[in-house]
């Protein structure tokens, strides 16, 4: 039953995409050069420190919200700029006992880079196009313990990929996963002399692509 539903759903989705695209094509509208993608998702943070017996210090996983601006440079390449925000908590993790939340933590992401759009996957559906993306920017971490707030801004590179599902000429749904690699100076943020390590912080997101 499930396979039959999928066989009917895919052609229906293709017909729906064609219905949206046809009026725009008839009017001779040019393709979108500027795109805005507001998104929501989940961010899994890496460990700043690894202690004895498998203990760790890092931000707890939390929702992430943001928006991406894209500007077409060619048919396949796109300049992208991104800003994201996640409100989480600094966590000391201990095996078996679980994580102990010790402070409020807020993370602001901002970066720019290039996105390469791969050829359309015609076998999956009309307008389904995978992409890879990479860039550089910064992660700003703000930690609040009681009434004391401190912050640290650190250089970060990112890379990842995803899939863009076209719904109409200027509309679509974009799903992505990106790894933000940074050496966060959490010691600076909490005013403690700590030597932290480079972390991998994964952001998984789904957003609406809007062509302007």
Secondary structure as GFF3:
##gff-version 3
##sequence-region A 1 212
A	DSSP	alpha_helix	2	26	.	.	.	ID=ss1
A	DSSP	beta_strand	34	44	.	.	.	ID=ss2
A	DSSP	beta_strand	47	50	.	.	.	ID=ss3
A	DSSP	three_ten_helix	52	54	.	.	.	ID=ss4
A	DSSP	beta_strand	56	59	.	.	.	ID=ss5
A	DSSP	beta_strand	62	72	.	.	.	ID=ss6
A	DSSP	beta_strand	77	94	.	.	.	ID=ss7
A	DSSP	beta_strand	98	120	.	.	.	ID=ss8
A	DSSP	beta_strand	128	145	.	.	.	ID=ss9
A	DSSP	beta_strand	148	166	.	.	.	ID=ss10
A	DSSP	beta_strand	171	182	.	.	.	ID=ss11
A	DSSP	alpha_helix	186	189	.	.	.	ID=ss12
A	DSSP	beta_strand	199	211	.	.	.	ID=ss13
###
